[in-house]
Amino acid sequence: MTDIQQKESFVLGQKYAFATVSLILGIACFINLLGLEKPILAIIFGWLALRANPAPRLTEHRLWAQVGVALGTIILIVVPVIVILNLDRLREFIDVLSKMSGGR
């Protein structure tokens, strides 16, 4: 194997890892809905896996990276919209919780 082939093999392995991490983080976004760090990381790792440079281009797990980016984007948009639309209910919930704990 030449140095160029070894480098391409290493970069391709990194991209497969990025695609896998992106998919896992995209799925994990649905476990804790207020943890917005996971969708951001899913988008970043998916983007790293999908970009063309450095060569070679990802072919096998491309769908994994795309799904991770899509799931991360959905959560990043949906959760803040739900929170903003239900802000008054959240305030009521916080008031009820504070009364239950004795006003502390």
C-alpha positions in Angstrom: 0.0 0.0 0.0 1.3 3.4 -0.9 1.2 6.4 1.4 -1.7 7.9 -0.5 -3.7 4.7 -0.3 -3.1 4.5 3.5 -4.1 8.1 4.0 -7.3 7.6 1.9 -8.1 4.4 3.9 -7.6 6.3 7.2 -9.7 9.2 6.1 -12.5 6.8 4.9 -12.4 5.0 8.2 -12.8 8.4 10.0 -15.8 9.2 7.8 -17.4 5.9 8.5 -16.9 6.6 12.2 -18.4 10.1 11.8 -21.4 8.7 10.0 -22.0 6.1 12.7 -21.7 8.7 15.5 -24.0 11.0 13.6 -26.7 8.3 13.3 -26.4 7.3 17.0 -26.6 10.9 18.2 -29.5 11.6 15.9 -31.4 8.7 17.4 -30.3 9.6 21.0 -31.9 13.1 20.4 -35.3 11.6 21.0 -34.3 10.1 24.4 -33.8 13.5 26.2 -35.8 16.2 24.5 -34.2 19.1 26.2 -30.6 18.1 25.6 -29.9 20.1 22.5 -26.2 19.3 22.5 -26.8 15.9 20.9 -28.6 17.2 17.7 -25.9 19.8 17.3 -23.2 17.1 17.5 -25.2 14.8 15.2 -25.3 17.6 12.6 -21.6 18.3 12.9 -20.5 14.7 12.7 -22.8 14.1 9.8 -21.4 17.1 7.9 -17.9 15.9 8.6 -18.8 12.4 7.2 -20.5 13.9 4.1 -18.0 16.5 3.0 -16.0 15.7 -0.1 -12.6 17.0 1.2 -10.4 15.3 2.3 -10.7 12.5 -0.3 -12.1 9.8 -0.5 -15.8 10.5 -0.6 -18.0 8.5 1.7 -20.0 5.9 -0.1 -21.1 3.0 2.1 -22.5 4.7 5.2 -23.6 7.9 3.5 -27.3 7.3 4.4 -26.4 6.9 8.1 -24.8 10.4 8.1 -27.8 11.8 6.2 -30.3 10.3 8.7 -28.2 11.6 11.6 -28.2 15.1 10.1 -31.9 15.0 9.4 -32.9 13.7 12.9 -30.6 16.3 14.5 -32.1 19.1 12.4 -35.7 18.0 13.2 -35.0 18.0 17.0 -33.2 21.3 16.8 -36.2 22.9 15.2 -39.1 21.1 16.9 -38.1 21.3 20.5 -37.5 25.1 20.7 -40.8 25.6 18.8 -42.7 23.4 21.3 -41.1 25.2 24.3 -41.9 28.7 22.9 -45.5 27.7 22.1 -46.0 26.3 25.6 -44.1 28.9 27.6 -47.2 29.9 29.7 -47.8 26.3 30.7 -44.2 25.9 31.7 -44.5 28.9 34.0 -47.6 27.4 35.6 -45.8 24.1 36.0 -42.8 25.8 37.7 -45.2 27.7 40.0 -46.9 24.4 41.0 -43.5 22.8 41.6 -42.4 25.7 43.8 -45.6 25.5 45.9 -45.1 21.7 46.4 -41.6 22.2 47.7 -42.8 24.8 50.2 -41.9 27.9 48.2 -38.1 27.3 48.4 
